[in-house]
Amino acid sequence: TIMNFAYEPQELQVAPGTKVTWTNKDSATHTVQDLSELNRPISPDLLESYSFSITYEKPGSYAYNCGRHPFMTGTVKVA
């Protein structure tokens, strides 16, 4: 969830093959920008109630932020 200019939870642990979906609950527009070696493209602008997903296939730690608000950060840990 994206709410109050933050990703909740900020750190998420999942198993390989898990599809992670972010849903914007803010009235402000946000994005999800992968900062890891995955080199995934940035999400489109996520208006309120819009969602974006990435499937994490390999174990590792994957950092991301909001391209519009770089102070918003999060990590997906796959193990």
C-alpha positions as CSV (number, residue, x, y, z in Angstrom):
1,T,0.0,0.0,0.0
2,I,1.1,3.6,-0.7
3,M,-0.4,5.9,2.0
4,N,0.6,9.1,3.7
5,F,3.6,9.5,1.3
6,A,5.1,6.2,2.4
7,Y,5.1,2.5,1.4
8,E,3.5,0.2,3.9
9,P,5.2,-2.0,4.9
10,Q,8.5,-0.3,4.1
11,E,10.2,-3.7,4.0
12,L,8.4,-6.8,2.7
13,Q,9.7,-10.4,2.8
14,V,8.4,-12.8,0.1
15,A,9.2,-16.2,-1.4
16,P,10.6,-16.4,-5.0
17,G,7.9,-16.2,-7.6
18,T,5.8,-13.8,-5.6
19,K,3.9,-11.1,-7.4
20,V,4.1,-7.9,-5.3
21,T,1.4,-5.3,-6.0
22,W,1.4,-1.7,-4.8
23,T,-1.9,0.2,-4.6
24,N,-1.9,4.0,-4.2
25,K,-4.3,5.0,-1.3
26,D,-3.1,8.7,-1.4
27,S,-4.8,11.5,-3.3
28,A,-1.3,12.4,-4.6
29,T,0.2,10.7,-7.7
30,H,3.1,8.3,-7.0
31,T,5.2,5.8,-8.9
32,V,7.2,2.6,-8.1
33,Q,10.8,2.8,-9.4
34,D,13.0,-0.3,-9.0
35,L,16.5,0.7,-8.0
36,S,18.0,-2.9,-8.1
37,E,19.8,-4.9,-10.7
38,L,16.4,-5.9,-12.1
39,N,16.3,-2.7,-14.1
40,R,12.6,-2.8,-14.2
41,P,11.0,0.3,-15.8
42,I,9.4,2.8,-13.5
43,S,5.6,2.3,-13.1
44,P,3.2,4.6,-14.8
45,D,1.9,7.4,-12.7
46,L,-0.3,5.8,-10.1
47,L,-3.3,7.9,-9.4
48,E,-5.4,7.2,-6.3
49,S,-6.6,3.6,-6.3
50,Y,-4.3,2.6,-9.2
51,S,-2.0,-0.4,-8.8
52,F,1.3,-1.7,-10.2
53,S,2.9,-5.1,-9.8
54,I,6.4,-6.8,-10.1
55,T,7.0,-10.5,-9.8
56,Y,10.2,-11.3,-8.0
57,E,11.7,-14.6,-9.3
58,K,15.2,-14.7,-7.7
59,P,16.3,-14.4,-4.1
60,G,17.8,-11.1,-3.2
61,S,17.1,-7.6,-1.8
62,Y,15.4,-5.2,-4.1
63,A,15.2,-1.5,-3.3
64,Y,12.7,0.9,-4.8
65,N,11.4,4.4,-4.4
66,C,8.9,6.8,-5.8
67,G,10.2,8.6,-8.9
68,R,8.1,11.7,-7.9
69,H,9.0,11.7,-4.2
70,P,12.5,10.0,-3.8
71,F,12.3,10.2,0.0
72,M,9.7,7.5,-0.3
73,T,11.7,4.2,-0.2
74,G,11.1,0.5,0.3
75,T,12.7,-2.9,0.0
76,V,11.4,-6.3,-1.1
77,K,13.5,-9.2,0.3
78,V,13.1,-12.4,-1.6
79,A,14.2,-15.6,0.2
